[in-house]
Amino acid sequence: MDRITLLLSALFFLGSPLFANEPPQEIRVRLETESSLSPVYISEVEPTGDTFPSSYLKELEKVIRYDFQYNGKTTVPEKTAEKERELKLMRLSSLGSVYAISLLVKNKTLHCKAFLIQKNAAKNFPEISLTGSLSEDRKKLHLLSDAIYKAFFESDGIASSKILYSFQKKDTLGQWISEIVESDWDGENVTYLTQDSSYSINPVVIPKDRGFDKDLFLYVSYKNGQPKIFIKSKGESTGKKVVDIRGNQMLPAISKQRDKIAFVCDASGRTDLFVQSLNPETGETGTPKQIFSYPRSSQGSPTFSPDGLKIAFVSDKDGAPRIYVISSEPGRKRETARIITKKNKENTCPCWSPDGTKLAYSAKTGGIRQIWIYDFAAGEEKQLTYGPGNKENPSWAPNSLHIVFNSTDDNYSDLYVLSPEQPNAVKITKGPGKKHYPAWGPR
């Protein structure tokens, strides 16, 4: 067993026992929502003049259809020749939909018009010059989807948001390496953000600040031996070490205010919870301060509340790992941690929703790790996913509705997205290699 495997085996908060041999065929979702999905009819991408092959236009259409099938507000009915004809004749009430989107490509330029049928309103969107490169045009279409979503619901969509995660594979020598990659919210347009040929995990997106447009993120790297926390811009070739303290440093989290990070470190011989000041732009850091420690116990997986005043984390101080909440400010006395998960014996990987109302986490349920939700207002724990296969590391989308998580097994690990009122989770990754530790970034 190599040193990485040894460390991961020793720390409960890095993962769970791996049981299944086959990937789950279906991950069922149970979400209680008050709203219902509104049908939006999306036309065929009609070509006019000098344009692209029909196969390429179908790929463009798939992007828009995906964005509106899984945005949590709408559903996309099947196209029919009759409905296509009714849309061209502007007989919108015959479509049986609340909304409609008309798409036309003319001389390699996409024209889009959206209809709010019940309000008898329509909106034309700026023309989009298409390049013929699917990866480039996809970005433009996701932005268009968010613009249409804004027109429909007067709120921000997530189609143009990104997901960072760790991609683990074997190198030419058969050794496992892991790099940080980024993808669109549907799993496409995968881009490497690190290329250290080492072991990089636990990406954390740093929120942007007014006046600074760098895309920064934290991650853990083993490239110098022990796992250490690094900060990196997407445009830089190498990252910079953030924490100056001995021992293994793992599982970083950053406050929404961008002024401090939390992490766990075994400098004292056990994994304790630390907080450190941080200025992402200047690189200035403060002295790491231990904010929670308990005899003969391990702490892990910190996550900040949106106001930055609290931290939820995992501890096995009372036996099995459970989730607790404490103040994020170091005090003179040992912090009293308030337990919030009681239904299951093993709870890990908490993630605080951006709106502050909920906590997503993984809990062993009937021998299988499922995604659960803790509702702060109701003080209730609710199971979110069902079905075979272990599920871990949930991360909220900016809208506090969608969640991305990874399956967990010896032979596979893929990412799935949950969206409101969808009966099943949507698998967004494919191909060989293990994808885990997802982090949903901003729009």
C-alpha positions in Angstrom: 0.0 0.0 0.0 1.6 3.4 -1.0 1.8 6.4 1.3 -1.3 8.1 -0.4 -3.4 5.0 0.1 -2.2 4.7 3.7 -3.1 8.3 4.5 -6.5 8.1 2.8 -7.2 4.8 4.7 -6.2 6.4 8.0 -8.4 9.5 7.8 -12.1 8.7 7.9 -13.1 12.0 6.4 -11.4 11.4 3.1 -13.8 8.7 2.0 -15.8 5.7 3.0 -15.4 2.0 2.6 -15.9 0.9 -1.0 -18.4 -1.9 -1.4 -20.1 -2.2 -4.8 -18.5 -3.7 -7.9 -20.9 -2.3 -10.4 -21.8 1.3 -11.0 -25.3 2.2 -9.9 -27.8 1.9 -12.8 -30.2 4.5 -11.3 -29.8 7.1 -8.6 -33.3 8.1 -7.5 -33.9 11.5 -6.0 -36.6 12.6 -3.5 -37.0 16.4 -3.3 -39.9 18.1 -1.7 -40.6 21.3 -3.7 -43.6 23.5 -4.0 -43.2 24.5 -7.6 -44.0 22.4 -10.7 -42.0 22.2 -13.9 -43.2 24.5 -16.7 -43.0 23.1 -20.3 -40.9 25.1 -22.7 -41.0 24.1 -26.3 -37.7 24.4 -28.1 -37.7 24.5 -31.8 -35.5 22.6 -34.2 -32.5 24.7 -35.1 -33.5 25.9 -38.5 -30.7 26.5 -41.1 -30.9 29.3 -43.6 -28.3 30.4 -46.1 -24.7 29.5 -45.7 -24.6 27.5 -42.5 -23.2 24.3 -40.8 -24.0 20.6 -41.4 -27.3 19.5 -39.9 -25.3 17.2 -37.5 -23.6 20.2 -36.0 -26.9 22.1 -35.6 -28.3 19.1 -33.7 -25.4 19.2 -31.3 -26.1 22.9 -30.7 -29.7 22.1 -30.1 -28.8 19.4 -27.5 -27.0 22.0 -25.4 -30.0 24.3 -25.2 -32.4 21.4 -24.5 -30.2 20.0 -21.7 -30.0 23.4 -20.1 -33.8 23.7 -20.0 -34.5 20.1 -19.2 -32.4 20.1 -16.0 -32.6 23.7 -14.8 -35.1 22.9 -12.1 -37.9 25.1 -13.4 -38.8 23.8 -16.9 -39.2 20.6 -18.8 -38.7 20.1 -22.5 -41.4 18.2 -24.5 -40.5 16.3 -27.6 -40.5 18.1 -30.9 -43.2 17.2 -33.5 -43.7 18.3 -37.1 -47.1 19.7 -36.1 -45.7 21.9 -33.3 -42.9 23.1 -35.5 -45.5 24.2 -38.0 -47.6 25.9 -35.3 -44.6 27.8 -34.0 -43.7 29.1 -37.5 -47.3 30.3 -37.9 -47.1 31.9 -34.4 -50.0 29.8 -33.1 -48.3 29.6 -29.8 -51.3 28.6 -27.7 -51.4 25.3 -29.7 -48.0 24.3 -28.4 -49.3 23.3 -25.0 -46.4 25.0 -23.3 -45.9 28.0 -21.0 -42.7 29.1 -22.9 -41.2 28.6 -26.3 -37.8 29.2 -27.8 -37.3 29.7 -31.5 -33.8 29.0 -32.9 -32.5 29.9 -36.4 -29.0 29.8 -37.8 -28.4 32.1 -40.8 -25.0 32.6 -42.4 -23.4 31.0 -39.3 -25.1 33.3 -36.9 -27.6 32.1 -34.3 -30.8 34.0 -33.9 -33.0 33.3 -30.9 -36.4 34.5 -29.8 -38.1 33.5 -26.6 -41.9 33.6 -25.9 -43.7 34.0 -22.6 -46.9 32.5 -24.0 -49.2 33.1 -21.1 -48.1 36.7 -20.8 -48.3 37.2 -24.6 -44.7 38.6 -24.5 -41.6 37.9 -26.6 -38.0 38.8 -26.4 -35.3 38.8 -29.1 -31.7 38.1 -28.0 -28.5 39.4 -29.5 -27.2 37.4 -32.5 -24.5 34.9 -31.7 -21.6 34.4 -34.2 -20.9 30.7 -34.3 -17.3 29.4 -34.8 -18.0 25.8 -35.8 -16.0 24.7 -32.8 -18.4 22.9 -30.5 -16.4 23.6 -27.4 -16.4 27.3 -28.1 -20.0 27.5 -29.3 -21.2 25.6 -26.2 -19.9 28.4 -24.0 -22.0 30.9 -25.9 -25.1 28.7 -25.8 -24.9 28.2 -22.1 -24.7 32.0 -21.7 -27.7 32.3 -24.0 -29.6 29.8 -21.8 -29.0 31.8 -18.7 -30.1 35.0 -20.5 -33.4 33.2 -21.5 -33.8 31.8 -18.0 -33.5 35.4 -16.7 -36.2 36.6 -19.0 -38.5 33.8 -18.0 -38.0 33.8 -14.2 -36.2 37.1 -13.4 -33.5 35.2 -11.6 -30.0 33.9 -12.5 -29.6 30.5 -14.1 -26.6 28.1 -13.7 -26.1 26.9 -17.3 -22.9 29.0 -17.6 -21.5 27.9 -14.2 -18.5 25.6 -13.9 -17.7 22.5 -11.9 -14.2 21.7 -10.7 -13.2 18.2 -9.6 -10.3 15.7 -9.2 -9.6 13.4 -12.1 -7.7 10.3 -11.1 -6.1 8.0 -13.6 -3.0 5.8 -14.1 0.1 7.3 -15.7 2.4 5.5 -18.2 4.1 3.6 -15.4 0.8 2.4 -14.0 0.9 4.7 -11.0 -2.2 6.6 -9.9 -2.1 10.4 -10.4 -4.8 13.0 -9.9 -5.2 16.4 -11.5 -7.8 19.2 -11.0 -10.0 19.7 -14.0 -13.0 21.9 -14.9 -16.1 21.2 -16.9 -19.3 22.9 -17.9 -22.3 22.0 -15.7 -23.3 19.3 -18.0 -19.9 17.6 -17.8 -18.6 18.7 -21.2 -15.6 21.0 -22.1 -13.2 19.3 -19.7 -10.1 21.4 -19.2 -7.0 20.6 -17.1 -6.3 23.2 -14.4 -3.2 21.4 -13.0 -0.7 19.3 -14.8 1.7 18.3 -11.9 1.8 14.6 -12.7 1.3 14.1 -9.0 -1.7 13.8 -6.8 -4.0 16.9 -6.6 -7.4 16.7 -4.9 -10.1 18.7 -3.1 -10.5 21.8 -5.3 -12.2 24.8 -3.8 -13.4 27.7 -5.9 -12.5 31.1 -4.5 -15.4 33.5 -4.9 -14.6 36.5 -7.2 -14.4 39.9 -5.8 -15.2 43.3 -7.4 -12.1 44.6 -9.1 -10.4 41.2 -9.3 -11.2 39.0 -12.3 -8.8 36.2 -11.7 -10.3 32.7 -11.5 -8.7 31.4 -8.4 -9.0 28.1 -6.5 -7.5 26.2 -3.6 -6.5 22.5 -3.8 -4.5 19.9 -2.0 -1.3 18.6 -3.6 1.1 15.8 -2.7 3.8 17.0 -5.2 6.2 17.8 -2.4 5.5 14.7 -0.4 3.1 15.5 2.3 -0.4 16.9 1.3 -0.3 20.7 1.4 -2.8 23.4 0.5 -2.1 25.5 -2.6 -3.7 28.4 -4.3 -3.7 28.8 -8.1 -5.1 30.9 -10.9 -6.5 29.1 -13.9 -4.0 30.9 -16.0 -1.0 30.0 -14.0 1.2 27.0 -14.6 1.9 26.3 -10.9 0.3 26.9 -7.6 1.6 28.6 -4.5 1.5 27.0 -1.0 -0.9 28.7 1.3 -0.5 27.3 4.8 2.9 27.4 6.6 2.5 24.7 9.3 4.0 21.2 9.7 2.0 18.1 9.2 -0.6 16.9 6.6 -3.1 19.6 5.6 -6.3 18.5 4.0 -9.9 19.5 3.0 -9.7 23.3 2.7 -12.8 25.5 2.7 -13.0 29.2 2.1 -15.5 31.8 3.5 -17.8 33.6 1.0 -16.1 36.8 2.2 -12.8 35.4 0.9 -11.1 36.5 4.2 -10.3 33.1 5.8 -9.9 29.4 5.1 -10.6 26.4 7.3 -8.7 23.1 7.0 -7.6 20.1 9.0 -4.1 19.3 10.0 -2.4 16.6 12.0 0.5 18.8 13.3 -0.4 17.8 16.9 -0.6 14.1 16.1 -4.4 14.0 15.4 -6.4 15.8 12.8 -7.6 19.1 14.3 -9.6 21.9 12.8 -7.7 25.2 11.9 -8.7 28.6 10.6 -6.3 31.0 8.8 -6.7 34.5 7.4 -6.2 34.9 3.7 -6.1 37.5 1.0 -6.4 35.7 -2.3 -5.0 38.6 -4.4 -2.0 39.6 -2.4 -1.2 36.2 -1.0 -1.0 37.5 2.5 -1.9 35.0 5.2 -2.2 35.0 8.9 -1.0 32.5 11.5 -3.1 29.3 11.4 -5.2 29.0 14.6 -6.6 25.8 16.0 -10.3 26.2 16.6 -11.3 22.7 17.5 -9.6 19.7 19.0 -10.8 16.8 21.0 -8.8 14.0 22.7 -8.5 10.8 20.7 -10.7 12.1 17.9 -10.4 13.3 14.3 -11.9 16.3 12.7 -12.6 16.8 9.0 -14.5 18.4 6.1 -15.1 22.0 7.2 -17.6 24.2 5.4 -18.4 27.8 6.1 -21.9 29.3 6.6 -22.6 32.0 4.0 -22.0 34.8 6.5 -18.7 33.3 7.4 -19.5 33.2 11.1 -20.0 29.4 11.6 -18.3 26.3 10.4 -19.9 22.9 10.0 -17.4 20.0 10.2 -17.1 16.3 10.9 -15.9 14.8 14.1 -15.8 11.3 15.7 -15.4 12.8 19.2 -18.6 11.0 20.4 -17.9 7.7 18.5 -18.9 7.5 14.9 -18.3 10.5 12.6 -21.1 13.1 12.8 -21.6 16.7 11.8 -21.2 19.6 14.2 -21.4 23.4 14.0 -19.1 25.8 15.8 -18.2 29.5 15.6 -15.5 30.3 13.0 -13.7 32.7 15.4 -11.1 31.2 17.6 -11.9 31.6 21.3 -9.9 31.5 24.5 -11.8 28.4 25.7 -12.4 25.2 23.8 -15.4 25.7 21.5 -18.6 23.8 22.3 -19.6 22.0 19.1 -23.4 21.6 18.5 -24.3 18.3 16.9 -26.8 18.5 14.0 -26.9 15.0 12.5 -28.3 12.2 14.7 -30.2 9.8 12.4 -27.2 7.9 11.0 -24.1 6.6 12.6 -21.7 7.8 9.8 -22.0 11.3 8.4 -19.3 13.0 6.3 -18.6 15.6 3.6 -20.9 18.5 4.7 -21.5 21.4 2.3 -23.5 24.6 3.4 -25.9 25.9 0.8 -25.2 29.4 -0.6 -28.5 30.7 0.8 -27.6 29.3 4.2 -30.8 27.3 4.7 -29.5 23.8 4.3 -26.5 21.5 4.6 -25.9 18.6 2.2 -23.8 15.6 3.4 -23.2 11.9 2.9 -24.6 9.4 5.4 -24.4 5.6 5.5 -28.0 4.5 5.2 -28.7 0.7 5.1 -25.1 0.0 4.4 -24.9 2.5 1.4 -23.8 6.1 1.5 -26.6 8.4 0.4 -26.9 12.2 0.1 -28.9 13.7 2.9 -30.1 17.3 3.6 -30.2 19.0 7.0 -32.8 21.8 7.0 -31.7 24.5 9.6 -35.1 26.1 9.8 -36.9 22.9 10.5 -34.1 21.2 12.3 -34.7 18.1 10.3 -32.6 15.5 8.4 -34.0 14.3 5.1 -32.7 11.6 2.8 -32.2 12.9 -0.7 -30.9 10.0 -2.8 -31.9 6.4 -3.0 -30.8 3.4 -4.9 -27.5 1.4 -5.2 -24.0 2.7 -5.1 -22.2 5.0 -2.6 -22.6 8.7 -3.0 -20.3 11.3 -1.5 -18.9 14.9 -1.6 -22.0 16.9 -2.4 -21.5 20.5 -3.6 -24.3 23.1 -4.0 -24.8 25.1 -7.2 -25.0 28.9 -6.9 -28.8 28.7 -6.9 -29.0 26.5 -3.8 -31.2 24.1 -5.6 -28.9 21.8 -7.6 -26.2 19.5 -6.1 -23.3 17.8 -7.7 -21.8 14.7 -6.0 -19.6 11.7 -6.9 -20.2 8.0 -6.8 -17.6 6.1 -4.9 -16.2 2.7 -5.6 -13.0 0.8 -6.2 -13.6 0.5 -10.0 -15.4 3.7 -10.9 -16.3 7.1 -9.7 -18.4 9.5 -11.7 -20.2 12.8 -11.1 -24.0 13.2 -10.9 -26.2 16.3 -10.8 -29.5 16.5 -8.8 -32.0 19.0 -10.0 -35.4 19.8 -8.4 -38.4 17.7 -9.3 -36.3 15.3 -11.5 -36.9 11.7 -10.5 -33.3 10.6 -11.2 -29.8 12.1 -10.8 -28.1 12.9 -14.1 -24.7 11.4 -14.8 -22.5 14.1 -16.3 -19.1 12.4 -16.6 -18.0 9.5 -18.8 -15.0 7.5 -19.9 -12.2 5.9 -17.8 -10.7 7.4 -14.7 -12.2 8.4 -11.3 -13.9 11.7 -10.9 -14.4 12.9 -7.4 -14.4 15.8 -4.9 -16.6 18.1 -7.1 -16.8 21.8 -6.3 -19.5 23.9 -8.0 -18.2 27.3 -9.0 -20.0 30.5 -9.7 -21.5 31.6 -12.9 
